[in-house]
């Protein structure tokens, strides 16, 4: 797929704010920043229930490799068109957990994130400064034969503008038909 080509999309990856996270509490039950886990802290996999109330999903205090599942993006069915501008690797799902390490220099617990679903997605702009991430199988390039679809150029504020890409045209005086240098579209005066 070429950069800046028009695409028709069937779905996109919508951000999910499910509230799942790991929270570390001190001995009094007050939240603290993580730092080193020495076994005196209570570690919880927190999330929200169906009413939006914060609940403990799993106790991770034992640091034995337990995890809680976190969803960052989910596929949302919605048809739209836009311009493809590039590719991005997107973390959609991951497992958050705690584990314990013990080697010859030091030992202690740690918090980890293990990505479980990381697809390559296309970045598609569908409005001014508005983009969506789209899976390749949900994206289809719109083929336009610009050489045979001749249109008339537009005049905006006294300047000739290409009807395909909106770029200002230069040095086309006196020609009945011409081609836009930026997008290659055939233009009639």
C-alpha positions in Angstrom: 0.0 0.0 0.0 1.4 3.4 -1.0 1.7 6.2 1.5 -1.0 8.9 1.3 -3.4 6.6 -0.7 -7.1 6.7 -0.1 -8.4 3.8 1.8 -11.8 2.4 2.8 -11.9 0.8 6.3 -14.3 -1.7 7.7 -13.2 -1.4 11.4 -10.6 0.2 13.6 -8.8 -0.4 16.9 -10.6 1.6 19.6 -8.8 2.5 22.9 -10.2 0.7 25.9 -10.2 2.3 29.4 -11.0 -0.7 31.5 -9.1 0.5 34.6 -7.0 -2.7 35.0 -3.7 -1.9 36.6 -1.3 -3.1 39.4 -1.5 -1.1 42.6 1.0 -1.5 45.5 -0.1 -0.7 49.0 2.0 -0.3 52.2 1.3 -2.0 55.5 -1.4 0.6 56.4 -3.3 0.0 53.1 -2.2 3.3 51.5 -1.2 3.3 47.8 2.5 3.9 47.3 4.9 4.2 44.3 6.4 0.8 43.5 10.1 1.0 44.2 11.6 -2.3 45.4 9.2 -5.0 46.4 10.5 -6.5 49.6 7.5 -8.7 50.7 6.0 -6.1 53.2 3.7 -4.5 50.5 0.3 -5.7 49.4 0.1 -5.9 45.6 -3.3 -6.0 43.9 -4.4 -6.3 40.3 -7.1 -3.6 40.3 -10.0 -3.1 37.9 -13.6 -1.9 37.7 -16.7 -4.0 38.0 -19.8 -3.5 35.7 -21.0 -0.6 37.9 -17.7 1.3 37.6 -16.7 0.6 41.2 -13.0 -0.2 41.8 -12.4 -3.8 42.9 -9.4 -6.1 43.5 -9.3 -8.6 40.6 -6.4 -10.7 41.9 -3.9 -10.7 44.8 -0.4 -10.5 43.4 1.5 -10.2 46.7 3.1 -13.7 46.6 5.2 -12.7 43.5 4.9 -16.2 42.0 4.1 -15.2 38.4 0.4 -14.5 38.8 -1.0 -12.1 36.2 -4.0 -9.9 35.4 -5.2 -9.4 31.8 -5.2 -5.8 30.4 -6.8 -4.7 27.1 -5.5 -1.5 25.6 -7.3 -1.6 22.2 -10.2 -3.6 20.8 -11.5 -4.0 17.2 -14.6 -1.8 16.6 -16.8 -2.4 13.4 -17.3 1.0 11.7 -16.9 1.9 8.0 -15.1 5.1 7.1 -12.6 6.4 4.5 -9.3 8.2 5.0 -5.7 8.5 4.0 -3.1 5.9 4.8 0.1 7.5 6.3 2.1 4.6 7.6 2.5 1.5 9.8 2.7 1.2 13.6 3.2 -1.7 16.0 0.3 -1.4 18.6 0.1 -3.2 21.9 -3.6 -4.3 22.1 -3.5 -6.8 25.0 -1.0 -7.7 27.8 -0.7 -9.6 31.0 0.4 -7.6 34.0 1.9 -9.5 36.9 4.5 -9.9 39.6 7.4 -12.4 39.9 10.4 -12.9 42.1 14.1 -13.0 41.1 17.0 -14.3 43.1 20.5 -14.2 41.7 24.0 -14.0 43.2 23.9 -10.1 43.4 20.4 -9.3 44.7 16.9 -10.7 45.1 13.4 -9.3 45.3 10.0 -9.0 43.6 9.3 -7.1 40.5 6.3 -6.0 38.3 6.3 -7.1 34.7 4.2 -6.6 31.5 4.1 -9.4 29.0 2.5 -8.4 25.6 0.0 -11.0 24.3 -1.4 -9.4 21.2 0.8 -6.9 19.3 -0.4 -6.5 15.6 1.0 -4.2 12.9 -1.7 -1.6 12.1 -2.0 1.1 9.6 -2.4 4.7 10.6 -5.3 6.3 8.8 -6.3 10.0 9.0 -10.0 10.4 8.4 -10.4 14.1 9.4 -8.3 17.1 10.2 -5.8 16.0 12.9 -7.9 12.8 13.6 -6.4 9.4 13.1 -7.4 5.8 13.7 -5.4 2.5 13.8 -6.6 -0.1 11.4 -5.7 -3.7 10.9 -4.4 -4.5 7.4 -7.3 -7.0 6.7 -9.8 -4.2 7.5 -8.3 -1.7 5.0 -8.8 -1.6 1.3 -7.1 0.8 -1.1 -9.5 2.9 -3.2 -8.2 2.7 -6.8 -8.8 5.9 -8.8 -7.6 6.2 -12.4 -6.7 9.8 -12.3 -5.4 9.9 -15.9 -8.8 9.1 -17.4 -11.0 10.9 -14.9 -10.5 14.4 -16.1 -11.8 17.2 -13.8 -11.8 21.0 -13.9 -9.3 22.8 -11.7 -10.7 25.0 -9.0 -10.0 28.7 -8.3 -9.6 29.6 -4.7 -8.6 33.2 -3.8 -7.3 33.7 -7.4 -5.0 30.6 -7.3 -5.5 27.4 -9.4 -6.0 24.4 -7.1 -5.8 20.7 -8.1 -9.3 19.0 -7.6 -7.7 15.7 -6.5 -5.2 16.7 -3.8 -5.9 20.4 -3.1 -2.3 21.5 -3.9 -1.6 24.8 -5.6 -0.7 24.5 -9.3 2.3 26.3 -10.8 3.4 27.1 -14.4 0.4 25.8 -16.3 -0.5 29.0 -18.3 -2.0 28.5 -21.7 -2.5 24.7 -21.6 -6.0 23.2 -22.1 -5.1 19.9 -20.2 -2.3 19.4 -17.7 -1.1 17.1 -15.0 -0.7 17.9 -11.3 3.0 17.5 -10.3 2.0 16.3 -6.8 -0.7 13.6 -7.4 -0.5 13.0 -11.2 -4.2 13.8 -11.8 -5.3 15.0 -15.3 -6.8 18.5 -15.1 -8.9 20.5 -17.6 -9.0 24.3 -17.6 
